[in-house]
Amino acid sequence: MLTADFDYYLPEELIAQRPPEVRGTSRMMVLNRKQNTLEHKSIGDILDYLRPGDLMILNNTRVFPARILGAWEDTGGAAELLLLDCREREAAIEGGFTSQWRCMCGSGRKSRVGHTILCAQGNLRAEVLDKDEEGHSLVRFHSAKPLMALLDAHGLTPVPPYIRRDANDPEMARLDKERYQTVYAKEVGAVAAPTAGLHFTDELLTKLEAKGIKRAFVTLHVGPGTFKPVKADRVEEHRMDAEFYDIPEATAQAIRETRAAGGRIVAVGSTSVRTLETVAALNNGEIVATHGSSTAFIYPPYQFKAIDVMLTNFHLPQSTLIMMISALAGRERVLAAYEEAVKERYRFFSYGDCMLIL
């Protein structure tokens, strides 16, 4: 299967650069696979499509301010770091704290082993220890305060590359810190939000619960690989980056009970799908309490084992995410729906509108 088979035309002005003024007011396209219909609704209308006894699966990962600006100690040249994953947990040492992280380094020059970046007004030293084959740097942090405290004070929310931001715009930094986060975010570790969940408000969740629609949580810490382009000409040759996931026993039990009672599993977002399908594939279709790393790549003609309904945003052309929903709803049907979304001026990508696939 060719990567080009998942291309579509998208005017640049439809890429949402900021969230809607009020959370919970996004548009929602409803794609019904059995009836082969499209409807234009809003996220609040999801109440009309979910049934009592359905179970929503939400990813409760929390985005942390993983992007931090600084300067090279030797030259003073500008540099920035995007923290990806912790390789050595923070430890207290004489005079402060130290930890090691795999990072992406942005600078006018290549990062060099042994060189140091000064961040957080000089309160955080980042020493480059090594570089991997993908060009990411292994960095040792030294600070007088815990790293997360400094990131909370000086770090920036790592919004996707297609959302253009001026690092010196405090108003947009404040907006992203508040809105590039689900209302139920809990487990710190993501550098990208599970964006289908951004549409939910506490009020909407309460209404869903009152209707008898249950919810349970998984955790998948979304990494920058979610934006990684598929460079291979053939879909089958692409490889996904590993991302940590966790399914607690309460969620596994809720899924078993829902299945037994005839309810549907409603996955909110591709990360919830990937978590459930990863575990189902390892356990003969069953969902069990477990944790690990997922490199699952879902594309046609994949047969889903764990989910029945999916809420998702509109995704990039030729991306692994549009391939996933094409596996669920059919490539031609999805591309036709995207053509309709462009025609109707839906907002695309992370801060954009959503699609409910029934």
C-alpha positions as CSV (number, residue, x, y, z in Angstrom):
1,M,0.0,0.0,0.0
2,L,1.4,3.4,-1.0
3,T,1.8,6.3,1.4
4,A,0.5,8.6,-1.3
5,D,-2.8,6.8,-1.2
6,F,-3.6,8.7,2.0
7,D,-3.0,12.2,0.6
8,Y,-5.6,14.9,0.4
9,Y,-5.8,18.6,-0.4
10,L,-5.8,20.9,2.7
11,P,-5.7,24.7,2.5
12,E,-3.2,26.0,5.0
13,E,-5.8,28.5,6.5
14,L,-7.8,25.5,7.8
15,I,-5.0,24.5,10.1
16,A,-6.2,25.7,13.5
17,Q,-3.6,28.0,15.2
18,R,-5.5,28.4,18.4
19,P,-8.3,26.6,20.3
20,P,-11.9,27.8,20.0
21,E,-12.7,30.7,22.2
22,V,-14.8,28.5,24.5
23,R,-13.8,24.9,25.2
24,G,-16.5,22.5,24.2
25,T,-17.9,24.4,21.2
26,S,-16.0,22.6,18.4
27,R,-17.8,21.2,15.4
28,M,-18.2,17.4,15.1
29,M,-18.6,15.5,11.9
30,V,-20.4,12.2,12.4
31,L,-19.4,9.3,10.1
32,N,-21.7,6.3,10.3
33,R,-20.0,3.3,8.8
34,K,-23.1,1.1,8.6
35,Q,-25.4,3.7,7.1
36,N,-22.6,5.3,5.0
37,T,-23.8,8.8,6.1
38,L,-22.1,12.1,7.2
39,E,-23.7,14.6,9.5
40,H,-22.5,18.0,10.7
41,K,-22.9,18.5,14.4
42,S,-21.1,19.9,17.4
43,I,-19.3,18.1,20.2
44,G,-22.3,18.6,22.6
45,D,-24.3,16.4,20.2
46,I,-22.2,13.4,21.2
47,L,-24.9,12.8,23.8
48,D,-27.3,11.8,21.0
49,Y,-25.0,9.2,19.6
50,L,-23.7,7.4,22.7
51,R,-25.9,5.0,24.6
52,P,-26.4,4.1,28.3
53,G,-24.0,1.3,29.0
54,D,-21.4,2.5,26.6
55,L,-17.9,3.0,28.0
56,M,-15.6,5.9,27.0
57,I,-11.9,5.3,27.2
58,L,-9.9,8.5,27.9
59,N,-6.2,9.0,27.9
60,N,-5.3,10.8,31.2
61,T,-1.7,11.7,30.3
62,R,-0.6,15.2,31.2
63,V,1.5,17.4,29.0
64,F,4.4,19.0,30.8
65,P,6.2,22.3,29.8
66,A,8.9,20.2,28.1
67,R,10.3,23.0,25.9
68,I,12.8,25.3,27.4
69,L,14.9,28.1,25.9
70,G,18.6,28.8,26.8
71,A,22.0,29.7,25.4
72,W,25.3,27.9,24.8
73,E,27.6,28.5,27.8
74,D,30.7,28.9,25.5
75,T,29.3,31.3,22.9
76,G,26.0,32.7,24.2
77,G,24.2,31.6,21.0
78,A,20.5,30.7,21.3
79,A,19.5,27.1,21.9
80,E,16.4,25.3,23.1
81,L,15.6,21.8,24.4
82,L,12.6,19.6,24.1
83,L,12.6,17.0,26.7
84,L,11.4,13.6,25.3
85,D,11.8,11.0,28.0
86,C,13.7,10.5,31.3
87,R,16.7,8.1,31.1
88,E,17.9,8.5,34.7
89,R,15.5,9.6,37.4
90,E,16.2,12.8,39.3
91,A,18.4,12.4,42.3
92,A,19.5,14.8,45.1
93,I,23.2,15.5,45.1
94,E,25.3,18.0,47.0
95,G,24.1,21.5,46.1
96,G,21.0,20.4,44.1
97,F,19.6,17.8,41.7
98,T,20.6,15.9,38.7
99,S,18.8,13.8,36.1
100,Q,19.3,12.5,32.5
101,W,16.9,13.0,29.6
102,R,16.8,12.3,25.9
103,C,16.1,15.6,24.2
104,M,15.7,17.3,20.9
105,C,18.1,20.2,20.6
106,G,17.4,23.2,18.5
107,S,20.2,25.6,17.7
108,G,22.0,27.5,15.0
109,R,24.8,24.9,15.4
110,K,24.9,21.2,16.0
111,S,24.9,20.1,19.6
112,R,28.3,18.7,20.6
113,V,29.1,16.2,23.3
114,G,30.6,17.9,26.3
115,H,29.0,21.3,25.6
116,T,26.5,22.9,28.0
117,I,23.3,24.9,27.6
118,L,22.3,27.4,30.3
119,C,18.5,27.7,30.8
120,A,16.1,29.1,33.3
121,Q,18.1,32.3,33.8
122,G,21.2,30.3,34.5
123,N,19.6,28.1,37.1
124,L,19.6,25.0,35.0
125,R,22.7,23.5,33.3
126,A,22.2,21.0,30.5
127,E,25.3,19.1,29.5
128,V,25.3,17.1,26.3
129,L,26.5,13.6,27.0
130,D,25.8,11.7,23.8
131,K,23.8,11.7,20.6
132,D,21.8,8.8,19.1
133,E,21.4,7.7,15.5
134,E,18.2,9.9,15.2
135,G,20.1,13.0,16.2
136,H,18.6,13.3,19.7
137,S,20.9,14.3,22.5
138,L,21.3,12.6,25.9
139,V,21.5,15.5,28.3
140,R,22.5,15.6,32.0
141,F,20.6,18.4,33.9
142,H,22.1,20.0,37.0
143,S,20.0,22.4,39.1
144,A,19.6,23.8,42.6
145,K,15.8,23.2,42.4
146,P,13.9,20.1,41.1
147,L,13.8,20.0,37.3
148,M,10.0,20.0,37.1
149,A,9.8,23.1,39.3
150,L,12.1,25.0,36.9
151,L,10.1,23.8,33.9
152,D,6.9,24.9,35.5
153,A,8.4,28.4,36.0
154,H,10.4,28.7,32.8
155,G,9.3,26.0,30.3
156,L,6.9,26.3,27.4
157,T,4.1,24.0,26.3
158,P,5.4,22.0,23.3
159,V,2.7,22.7,20.8
160,P,3.0,20.9,17.4
161,P,5.2,22.3,14.7
162,Y,2.2,23.3,12.5
163,I,1.0,25.7,15.2
164,R,3.1,28.8,14.8
165,R,4.2,30.5,18.0
166,D,6.4,33.4,19.0
167,A,8.4,32.2,22.0
168,N,8.2,35.7,23.4
169,D,4.4,36.0,23.3
170,P,3.3,35.5,27.0
171,E,-0.4,35.6,26.1
172,M,-0.1,32.7,23.7
173,A,2.1,30.8,26.1
174,R,-0.6,31.2,28.8
175,L,-3.3,30.1,26.4
176,D,-1.4,27.0,25.4
177,K,-0.6,26.1,29.0
178,E,-4.4,26.1,29.8
179,R,-5.9,24.8,26.6
180,Y,-3.4,22.2,25.3
181,Q,-4.4,20.0,28.1
182,T,-7.5,17.9,28.8
183,V,-9.7,18.7,31.8
184,Y,-9.0,15.2,33.1
185,A,-5.2,15.2,32.6
186,K,-3.4,13.6,35.5
187,E,-0.3,11.5,34.7
188,V,2.6,13.7,33.8
189,G,4.7,12.6,30.9
190,A,3.4,13.7,27.5
191,V,5.0,16.2,25.1
192,A,1.9,16.3,23.0
193,A,-1.8,16.3,24.0
194,P,-4.3,13.5,23.3
195,T,-6.2,16.1,21.3
196,A,-9.6,14.4,20.8
197,G,-9.9,14.9,24.6
198,L,-9.5,18.6,24.4
199,H,-13.1,19.0,23.3
200,F,-14.5,17.8,26.6
201,T,-15.6,20.0,29.5
202,D,-16.5,19.0,33.0
203,E,-20.1,19.9,32.2
204,L,-20.2,17.6,29.2
205,L,-18.6,14.7,31.1
206,T,-21.2,15.2,33.8
207,K,-24.1,15.1,31.2
208,L,-22.6,11.9,29.7
209,E,-22.4,10.3,33.1
210,A,-26.0,11.2,33.9
211,K,-27.1,9.5,30.7
212,G,-25.5,6.3,31.8
213,I,-22.3,6.5,29.7
214,K,-19.4,5.3,31.8
215,R,-15.8,6.3,31.5
216,A,-12.4,4.8,32.3
217,F,-8.9,5.8,31.8
218,V,-5.7,4.6,30.2
219,T,-2.4,6.4,30.1
220,L,-0.2,6.7,27.0
221,H,2.5,9.4,27.1
222,V,2.4,10.9,23.7
223,G,5.8,11.6,22.2
224,P,6.9,13.7,19.2
225,G,6.7,10.6,17.1
226,T,3.0,11.3,16.8
227,F,4.0,14.1,14.3
228,K,6.7,12.0,12.6
229,P,6.1,12.0,8.8
230,V,5.8,8.7,7.0
231,K,8.8,9.0,4.7
232,A,8.7,5.5,3.2
233,D,6.9,5.2,-0.1
234,R,5.2,2.0,1.1
235,V,3.2,2.2,4.3
236,E,4.4,-1.2,5.5
237,E,8.0,0.1,5.7
238,H,7.2,2.8,8.3
239,R,8.2,2.2,11.9
240,M,6.5,3.9,14.9
241,D,8.4,5.4,17.9
242,A,7.8,3.6,21.2
243,E,5.5,5.3,23.7
244,F,4.8,4.2,27.3
245,Y,1.3,3.0,28.2
246,D,-0.5,1.8,31.2
247,I,-3.9,0.1,31.7
248,P,-5.1,-0.1,35.4
249,E,-7.1,-3.0,36.6
250,A,-10.2,-0.8,37.1
251,T,-10.2,0.0,33.4
252,A,-9.7,-3.6,32.4
253,Q,-12.6,-4.7,34.6
254,A,-14.8,-1.9,33.3
255,I,-14.1,-3.1,29.7
256,R,-14.9,-6.7,30.6
257,E,-18.2,-5.7,32.3
258,T,-19.2,-3.4,29.3
259,R,-18.6,-6.2,26.8
260,A,-20.5,-8.7,28.9
261,A,-23.5,-6.3,29.1
262,G,-23.5,-5.6,25.4
263,G,-22.2,-2.0,25.6
264,R,-19.8,-0.4,23.2
265,I,-16.2,0.6,23.8
266,V,-15.8,4.3,22.7
267,A,-12.2,5.3,22.3
268,V,-11.5,9.0,22.7
269,G,-8.5,9.7,20.4
270,S,-5.9,7.6,18.6
271,T,-3.8,7.2,21.7
272,S,-6.6,5.4,23.5
273,V,-7.1,3.2,20.4
274,R,-3.4,2.4,20.2
275,T,-3.2,1.5,23.9
276,L,-6.2,-0.8,23.8
277,E,-5.3,-2.5,20.4
278,T,-1.7,-3.0,21.6
279,V,-2.9,-4.9,24.6
280,A,-5.6,-6.8,22.8
281,A,-3.2,-8.0,20.2
282,L,-0.9,-9.4,23.0
283,N,-3.8,-11.1,24.8
284,N,-6.0,-12.8,22.2
285,G,-8.4,-9.9,22.1
286,E,-8.7,-9.4,25.8
287,I,-7.9,-6.2,27.7
288,V,-5.8,-6.9,30.9
289,A,-4.2,-4.6,33.4
290,T,-0.6,-4.1,32.2
291,H,1.9,-1.5,31.1
292,G,4.7,-1.4,28.5
293,S,5.8,0.4,25.3
294,S,3.7,0.5,22.2
295,T,5.0,0.6,18.7
296,A,1.6,-0.4,17.2
297,F,1.1,0.9,13.7
298,I,-2.5,0.5,12.6
299,Y,-3.4,0.8,8.9
300,P,-5.7,-1.0,6.4
301,P,-6.7,-3.8,6.4
302,Y,-6.2,-4.0,10.2
303,Q,-9.1,-5.8,12.1
304,F,-9.9,-3.9,15.3
305,K,-10.1,-6.1,18.4
306,A,-10.9,-3.7,21.2
307,I,-13.0,-0.7,20.1
308,D,-16.3,-0.1,18.5
309,V,-16.6,3.7,18.3
310,M,-13.9,6.4,18.0
311,L,-13.8,10.2,18.5
312,T,-10.8,11.7,16.8
313,N,-9.6,15.0,15.3
314,F,-8.8,15.6,11.6
315,H,-5.3,14.5,10.8
316,L,-2.4,15.4,8.5
317,P,-2.2,14.1,5.0
318,Q,-0.2,10.8,4.6
319,S,0.1,10.5,8.4
320,T,-0.1,7.4,10.5
321,L,-3.3,8.8,12.1
322,I,-5.3,9.1,8.9
323,M,-4.1,5.6,8.1
324,M,-5.5,4.4,11.5
325,I,-9.0,5.9,10.9
326,S,-8.9,4.5,7.3
327,A,-8.5,1.1,8.8
328,L,-11.5,1.7,10.9
329,A,-13.8,3.4,8.4
330,G,-12.3,2.6,5.0
331,R,-9.8,4.7,3.1
332,E,-12.2,5.9,0.3
333,R,-14.9,6.8,2.9
334,V,-12.4,8.7,5.1
335,L,-11.0,10.7,2.1
336,A,-14.5,11.6,1.0
337,A,-15.3,12.8,4.5
338,Y,-12.1,14.9,4.6
339,E,-13.0,16.4,1.2
340,E,-16.4,17.3,2.7
341,A,-14.7,18.7,5.8
342,V,-12.5,21.0,3.7
343,K,-15.6,22.1,1.7
344,E,-17.4,22.9,5.0
345,R,-14.4,24.8,6.4
346,Y,-13.8,22.5,9.4
347,R,-10.7,23.4,11.5
348,F,-7.9,20.8,11.3
349,F,-5.4,19.2,13.5
350,S,-4.7,19.5,17.2
351,Y,-6.7,22.7,18.0
352,G,-9.3,21.8,15.3
353,D,-12.7,20.1,15.1
354,C,-13.4,16.4,15.5
355,M,-15.0,13.4,13.9
356,L,-17.1,10.7,15.6
357,I,-16.9,7.4,13.8
358,L,-19.8,5.1,14.5
